[in-house]
């Protein structure tokens, strides 16, 4: 996932950039509003500081939103409610106040992207997302079908499947999965993740393959052969 980071405070930007890269994000960093508006992309989400040296970040937010619908998350030391409201009214998708942790920012990014991806298929394709010849996921209704028959899933089983199918083939760390599916502040054991992965493997044999990568996490691949078992 490609991130455009607009932040003039070098220590803050470097810390955030390193954290995002560690979690698999690609980061382009600019220090001014003008550079952000000149940036050609492509990028999937914008992290935008309001206290920029050349212009007010709210003006940059407005200009970016007028150009398109790329998600914008404001990151700012301004914690005043008025700034939050104005930022959201100008088109920001979320607002994170400094100081913040990298994990919080990543959780906000993933939450925003899930909302965007849940909207897009409905507009573009008029229905559920299809993965391979057998699996469909209706993110609006939170329902999953295999060969046209609905599969009963516990809430977290559905959340886990929906998350892993956002990027089929991508390796997701345990930390990424726990933050996205359970809680951004989850610091407990991850055994519950193994239990839910095992449940999905049983229910989707021959439909998806969930590979465990030792010491890292899991990778979901779509089974292309409809006759696989």
C-alpha positions in Angstrom: 0.0 0.0 0.0 1.4 3.4 -1.0 1.3 6.3 1.4 1.9 10.0 0.8 3.2 11.5 4.0 2.9 15.3 4.3 4.8 16.3 7.4 7.5 19.0 8.0 8.7 17.8 11.4 11.6 15.5 10.4 11.8 13.4 13.7 8.0 12.8 13.5 8.1 12.0 9.8 11.1 9.7 10.1 9.7 7.7 13.0 6.3 7.3 11.2 8.0 6.4 7.9 10.1 3.7 9.5 7.2 2.3 11.3 5.0 2.2 8.2 7.8 0.6 6.1 8.3 -2.0 8.8 4.6 -3.0 8.3 5.0 -3.3 4.5 3.8 0.2 3.4 5.6 2.2 0.7 6.0 5.8 1.8 6.6 9.0 -0.2 7.5 11.8 2.2 7.1 15.5 1.4 7.5 18.5 3.7 5.2 21.2 2.3 1.7 21.6 1.1 3.0 22.7 -2.3 5.0 19.5 -2.7 2.0 17.5 -1.8 -0.2 19.2 -4.4 2.6 18.8 -7.1 3.1 15.1 -6.3 1.9 13.0 -9.2 1.4 9.7 -7.2 0.2 7.1 -7.4 -0.7 6.7 -3.8 -3.5 4.9 -1.9 -3.8 7.1 1.2 -2.6 10.6 2.4 -1.3 11.3 5.9 -1.6 15.1 6.2 -0.2 17.3 8.9 -2.0 20.6 9.3 0.9 22.7 10.6 2.8 23.0 7.3 5.4 25.8 6.7 4.0 27.1 3.4 0.2 26.8 3.7 -2.5 25.6 6.1 -3.0 21.9 5.9 -6.8 22.4 5.8 -6.4 24.2 2.4 -4.3 21.2 1.2 -7.0 18.8 2.4 -9.6 20.7 0.5 -7.5 20.9 -2.7 -6.7 17.2 -2.6 -10.4 16.3 -2.0 -11.5 18.4 -5.0 -9.1 16.3 -7.1 -10.3 12.9 -6.2 -11.4 10.4 -3.6 -8.1 9.1 -2.3 -8.5 8.7 1.5 -7.0 11.5 3.6 -6.1 11.0 7.3 -5.2 14.3 9.1 -2.3 14.0 11.6 -2.0 17.1 13.7 -1.0 18.6 17.0 -4.1 20.7 16.8 -6.5 18.9 19.1 -9.2 21.6 19.1 -12.6 20.2 18.2 -13.1 23.0 15.6 -10.1 21.8 13.6 -11.4 18.3 13.7 -14.8 19.3 12.5 -13.5 21.5 9.7 -11.0 18.9 8.6 -13.7 16.3 8.3 -16.1 18.7 6.6 -13.4 19.5 4.0 -13.1 15.9 3.1 -10.7 14.2 5.5 -11.6 10.6 6.3 -10.1 10.5 9.8 -8.2 12.7 12.2 -5.4 11.6 14.5 -4.0 13.9 17.2 -0.4 14.1 18.1 1.3 12.5 19.9 0.3 9.2 18.4 1.8 5.7 18.1 2.6 4.1 14.7 0.2 1.3 15.6 -2.7 3.7 16.0 -2.0 5.3 12.6 -1.7 1.9 10.9 -5.0 0.8 12.4 -6.7 4.1 11.2 -5.3 3.5 7.7 -6.5 0.0 7.5 -10.0 1.0 8.9 -10.3 3.8 6.3 -9.1 1.5 3.5 -11.6 -1.2 4.5 -14.4 1.4 4.3 -13.3 2.5 0.9 -12.9 -1.0 -0.5 -16.3 -2.0 0.9 -17.8 0.9 -1.1 -16.0 0.4 -4.3 -17.2 -3.0 -5.5 -20.8 -2.0 -5.0 -20.4 1.0 -7.3 -18.1 -0.6 -9.8 -19.5 -4.1 -10.1 -23.0 -3.7 -8.6 -22.6 -6.6 -6.2 -20.4 -8.8 -4.0 -16.6 -9.3 -4.6 -15.7 -12.5 -6.4 -12.5 -14.4 -5.6 -11.8 -17.2 -8.0 -14.6 -19.5 -9.4 -16.3 -20.3 -6.1 -16.0 -17.6 -3.4 -18.0 -14.4 -3.1 -17.9 -11.9 -0.3 -20.6 -9.3 0.2 -18.9 -6.8 2.4 -22.0 -4.6 2.6 -24.1 -7.4 4.0 -21.2 -9.2 5.7 -22.2 -12.5 4.0 -20.0 -15.1 2.3 -21.0 -17.7 -0.3 -19.3 -20.7 -1.8 -20.8 -22.1 -5.0 -23.8 -20.0 -4.3 -24.5 -21.4 -0.8 -24.0 -19.2 2.2 -21.3 -20.2 4.7 -22.1 -19.6 8.3 -19.2 -17.7 10.0 -18.7 -16.4 13.5 -18.2 -12.6 13.5 -14.4 -12.7 13.9 -14.1 -15.5 11.3 -15.8 -13.2 8.8 -13.6 -10.2 9.8 -10.5 -12.4 9.4 -11.5 -13.7 6.0 -12.5 -10.2 4.8 -9.2 -8.8 5.9 -7.0 -11.6 4.4 -8.9 -11.3 1.0 -8.3 -7.6 0.8 -4.8 -8.5 -0.7 -4.7 -12.1 -1.8 -1.2 -13.4 -1.9 0.2 -10.8 0.4 2.0 -11.9 3.6 0.3 -10.4 6.7 2.2 -10.5 10.0 0.4 -11.6 13.1 0.6 -8.1 14.5 -1.0 -6.6 11.4 -3.8 -9.2 11.6 -4.4 -8.8 15.3 -4.5 -5.0 15.0 -6.9 -5.0 12.1 -9.3 -7.8 13.1 -9.2 -7.7 16.9 -8.0 -4.4 18.4 -5.3 -1.8 17.6 -4.1 -2.1 21.2 -4.0 -5.9 21.4 -0.9 -7.0 23.3 -2.1 -10.5 24.5 -1.3 -13.9 23.1 -2.2 -14.6 19.4 -3.4 -18.2 19.9 -6.9 -17.0 19.1 -5.7 -16.1 15.6 -4.5 -19.7 15.0 -7.9 -21.0 16.2 -9.7 -18.8 13.7 -7.4 -19.6 10.9 -8.0 -23.3 11.5 -11.7 -22.7 11.4 -11.5 -20.9 8.0 -9.3 -23.7 6.6 -12.0 -26.3 7.5 -14.8 -24.2 6.1 -13.0 -23.2 2.9 -11.1 -26.3 1.9 -10.5 -26.1 -1.9 -11.6 -22.5 -2.0 -8.8 -20.6 -0.4 -5.5 -21.7 1.0 -4.1 -20.0 4.1 -0.4 -20.6 4.4 1.4 -20.1 7.8 4.8 -18.5 7.4 6.7 -19.4 10.5 7.7 -16.5 12.7 5.9 -14.0 10.5 2.2 -14.6 9.9 -0.2 -15.8 7.2 -0.7 -15.6 3.5 -4.1 -16.3 1.8 -4.3 -17.5 -1.8 -7.3 -18.1 -3.9 -7.6 -21.6 -5.3 -8.0 -21.2 -9.0 -9.0 -24.7 -9.9 -12.8 -25.1 -9.3 -12.3 -28.9 -9.0 -9.6 -28.7 -6.2 -10.3 -30.5 -3.0 
